[in-house]
Amino acid sequence: MPAAQRQLYEKAMASATGDGASGGDRHVTVRTKTKLTVNGKEYASLDELPADVRRLYDLATKTGSNRLALTASLGPGKMGWLVAGLVIGAGLVLFALGWMSRP
């Protein structure tokens, strides 16, 4: 958080907690406004995102997760295609390496 905003935040939190001299509990309400732009189209909230875009958003913003979670986001039945593509790709690389090492 930038220093200026951090200072405002700390002041607000200090005034919200207070020393109890004014009596009673305090209630703080914070409202934020979110605007997401995906491929030029604006969305007012995460709930408005199409399912596929939301899945990518969730994947991109997830912290501390395993990179293999990408395979789970492909959906049912597509894992086989990913494995087949990896096997074919590895085979092509090995073939090219073998071809280049010929005398």
Backbone bond lengths (Angstrom), bond angles and torsions (degrees), N, CA, C in turn:
res aa  C-N    CA-C-N  psi(-1)  N-CA   C-N-CA  omega(-1)  CA-C   N-CA-C  phi
1 M - - - 1.441 - - 1.532 107.84 -
2 P 1.319 117.42 132.51 1.465 119.79 177.93 1.534 111.38 -58.61
3 A 1.336 115.60 151.90 1.467 121.28 -173.63 1.532 112.80 -58.80
4 A 1.330 117.86 -42.07 1.468 120.65 -178.58 1.531 111.17 -63.69
5 Q 1.330 116.77 -44.53 1.462 120.37 178.93 1.525 110.48 -68.36
6 R 1.322 116.60 -36.31 1.464 120.80 179.23 1.533 110.21 -62.20
7 Q 1.336 116.14 -41.79 1.454 120.66 179.61 1.538 111.05 -63.52
8 L 1.340 116.61 -43.21 1.468 120.44 177.16 1.525 111.01 -62.60
9 Y 1.325 115.62 -42.05 1.460 120.67 179.81 1.531 110.20 -61.48
10 E 1.336 116.91 -47.03 1.460 120.70 -178.53 1.533 111.48 -63.95
11 K 1.347 117.03 -38.14 1.467 120.32 176.44 1.530 110.61 -63.01
12 A 1.319 115.30 -45.00 1.467 119.89 -179.66 1.520 110.90 -62.64
13 M 1.320 117.06 -42.67 1.458 120.37 -179.63 1.526 110.69 -66.75
14 A 1.336 117.04 -38.73 1.465 120.68 178.76 1.526 110.66 -64.72
15 S 1.326 116.95 -40.50 1.463 119.41 -179.95 1.523 111.07 -72.42
16 A 1.329 117.07 -29.31 1.462 120.38 179.82 1.524 110.79 -72.72
17 T 1.311 117.26 -39.40 1.461 119.45 -179.90 1.514 110.32 -79.66
18 G 1.319 116.97 -39.73 1.462 122.22 175.36 1.512 113.07 55.92
19 D 1.309 115.43 -170.62 1.457 120.42 179.44 1.526 111.43 -109.32
20 G 1.320 115.85 5.11 1.455 119.77 178.46 1.520 113.48 82.67
21 A 1.332 118.88 -1.26 1.466 121.98 -176.69 1.519 111.75 -66.15
22 S 1.342 116.17 -31.95 1.463 118.56 -177.62 1.522 111.47 -80.77
23 G 1.320 116.40 -9.20 1.453 121.06 174.98 1.515 113.38 80.64
24 G 1.325 115.66 150.98 1.452 122.07 176.06 1.517 113.91 77.22
25 D 1.299 113.74 164.04 1.459 120.71 176.58 1.516 109.48 -80.66
26 R 1.307 114.72 154.69 1.464 119.76 176.63 1.506 109.43 -112.90
27 H 1.300 114.46 146.28 1.459 120.98 179.24 1.525 108.24 -120.67
28 V 1.307 116.07 127.24 1.463 120.76 -179.48 1.519 108.65 -114.10
29 T 1.320 116.31 129.95 1.458 122.08 175.78 1.523 108.50 -116.38
30 V 1.322 115.31 128.46 1.454 120.77 178.91 1.518 107.93 -117.92
31 R 1.304 116.25 129.71 1.462 121.29 177.30 1.515 108.85 -119.48
32 T 1.301 114.95 135.45 1.464 119.87 177.06 1.517 109.01 -122.02
33 K 1.300 115.60 154.66 1.454 120.80 177.58 1.524 107.49 -116.60
34 T 1.309 115.33 127.10 1.453 121.12 -178.71 1.517 109.19 -113.22
35 K 1.313 115.55 135.54 1.460 120.63 174.11 1.522 106.13 -135.18
36 L 1.313 116.22 120.20 1.455 121.74 179.25 1.516 108.82 -111.00
37 T 1.317 116.67 135.30 1.456 121.03 176.87 1.521 107.97 -120.16
38 V 1.328 115.95 120.63 1.458 122.31 179.90 1.515 107.88 -125.95
39 N 1.322 115.92 118.36 1.466 121.73 -179.42 1.529 111.86 51.85
40 G 1.332 115.94 39.68 1.454 120.63 176.69 1.513 115.38 84.77
41 K 1.329 118.83 -8.49 1.459 121.54 179.48 1.526 108.83 -100.95
42 E 1.345 116.33 131.50 1.458 121.40 -177.83 1.525 111.33 -93.24
43 Y 1.330 114.50 141.71 1.457 122.33 176.53 1.525 107.56 -126.45
44 A 1.328 116.85 139.61 1.458 121.36 -177.25 1.527 112.74 -82.43
45 S 1.327 117.69 -19.69 1.459 120.31 -179.25 1.522 109.92 -153.61
46 L 1.316 115.04 168.12 1.463 119.85 177.30 1.521 111.41 -65.21
47 D 1.325 116.34 -30.26 1.465 120.16 -179.23 1.524 112.46 -65.87
48 E 1.321 117.98 -21.63 1.459 121.22 -179.79 1.526 113.09 -83.41
49 L 1.334 117.65 -13.33 1.467 120.40 -178.77 1.516 110.76 -65.81
50 P 1.337 118.12 141.38 1.460 120.28 173.02 1.531 109.32 -61.01
51 A 1.319 116.79 155.01 1.464 121.81 -174.11 1.526 112.90 -55.64
52 D 1.337 117.71 -43.88 1.464 119.68 -177.68 1.529 111.77 -67.89
53 V 1.332 117.22 -38.55 1.461 121.16 178.73 1.522 109.71 -69.73
54 R 1.324 117.60 -39.16 1.466 121.40 178.38 1.523 110.48 -62.67
55 R 1.333 116.66 -40.21 1.463 120.98 178.74 1.525 110.11 -60.96
56 L 1.331 117.07 -44.31 1.463 120.92 178.69 1.526 111.06 -66.55
57 Y 1.333 117.16 -38.90 1.461 121.11 177.33 1.527 110.46 -61.28
58 D 1.333 115.91 -48.19 1.461 120.06 -179.98 1.519 111.16 -61.22
59 L 1.321 116.62 -40.13 1.460 120.84 179.29 1.521 111.12 -65.67
60 A 1.317 116.87 -41.40 1.460 121.19 -177.53 1.524 112.12 -71.28
61 T 1.316 118.12 -31.18 1.459 120.43 -176.01 1.526 113.02 -95.49
62 K 1.316 116.97 -5.17 1.454 120.12 178.92 1.523 108.80 -69.59
63 T 1.316 117.76 131.99 1.464 120.68 -179.98 1.518 109.77 -111.30
64 G 1.311 114.85 145.65 1.449 120.35 176.63 1.516 113.85 71.48
65 S 1.301 118.01 15.07 1.457 119.66 -178.73 1.523 110.68 -95.21
66 N 1.277 115.07 161.24 1.446 122.10 179.56 1.524 109.48 -74.88
67 R 1.308 117.11 137.38 1.472 120.99 -179.66 1.521 111.73 -62.75
68 L 1.316 118.07 -22.78 1.462 120.49 179.89 1.526 111.96 -70.36
69 A 1.318 118.03 -6.44 1.458 120.85 177.29 1.522 111.15 -62.79
70 L 1.339 117.42 -19.74 1.457 121.25 178.20 1.519 110.93 -58.25
71 T 1.320 117.05 -38.70 1.461 119.89 -179.69 1.518 111.14 -64.21
72 A 1.321 117.78 -34.51 1.456 120.79 178.67 1.523 111.10 -69.15
73 S 1.312 117.53 -28.03 1.460 119.79 -178.70 1.524 112.48 -78.13
74 L 1.325 117.04 -8.46 1.465 119.66 -179.85 1.517 112.09 -70.80
75 G 1.312 117.26 -24.43 1.448 120.73 178.85 1.514 111.51 96.24
76 P 1.327 115.87 171.35 1.460 120.14 -176.52 1.527 112.15 -67.60
77 G 1.316 116.03 140.57 1.457 121.52 175.38 1.516 115.02 83.67
78 K 1.303 118.67 -9.92 1.460 120.07 -177.09 1.521 112.36 -97.24
79 M 1.326 117.78 -11.71 1.455 121.40 179.67 1.525 109.89 -62.48
80 G 1.323 117.23 -38.74 1.459 121.67 179.41 1.524 111.68 -60.55
81 W 1.334 116.67 -39.63 1.458 120.52 178.78 1.525 111.09 -66.29
82 L 1.311 116.27 -36.69 1.459 119.80 177.98 1.528 110.30 -64.62
83 V 1.319 117.24 -45.89 1.464 121.13 179.32 1.524 110.08 -63.21
84 A 1.333 117.47 -43.88 1.470 120.81 179.50 1.526 110.22 -61.36
85 G 1.317 117.49 -42.10 1.460 120.67 178.81 1.513 112.13 -63.43
86 L 1.327 116.88 -40.77 1.463 120.47 177.68 1.520 111.71 -64.62
87 V 1.318 117.26 -41.71 1.471 121.04 179.86 1.524 110.38 -65.80
88 I 1.319 117.36 -45.88 1.468 121.02 179.60 1.526 110.09 -63.42
89 G 1.327 116.96 -42.60 1.463 120.54 178.91 1.515 111.63 -61.88
90 A 1.330 116.53 -44.59 1.464 119.99 178.95 1.523 110.33 -63.65
91 G 1.321 116.79 -39.70 1.470 120.47 177.80 1.517 111.91 -62.35
92 L 1.315 117.45 -42.06 1.460 120.95 178.58 1.529 111.71 -64.63
93 V 1.316 116.95 -39.48 1.467 120.56 177.47 1.516 110.52 -63.98
94 L 1.325 116.81 -45.79 1.470 120.15 179.46 1.531 111.04 -63.60
95 F 1.320 116.88 -40.12 1.466 120.45 177.67 1.531 110.65 -62.14
96 A 1.344 116.30 -45.20 1.462 120.17 -179.69 1.519 111.10 -63.87
97 L 1.314 117.31 -40.24 1.471 120.29 177.90 1.533 110.88 -64.64
98 G 1.312 116.31 -42.00 1.466 120.22 177.92 1.515 111.32 -65.46
99 W 1.318 117.66 -40.58 1.457 122.28 179.95 1.534 110.97 -64.08
100 M 1.328 116.24 -41.26 1.460 120.05 -178.36 1.524 112.67 -72.18
101 S 1.320 118.04 -24.92 1.473 120.24 -178.00 1.523 112.35 -87.92
102 R 1.318 118.43 1.25 1.477 120.95 177.77 1.514 110.34 -67.97
103 P 1.330 116.74 144.15 1.479 119.52 179.27 1.508 114.23 -69.72
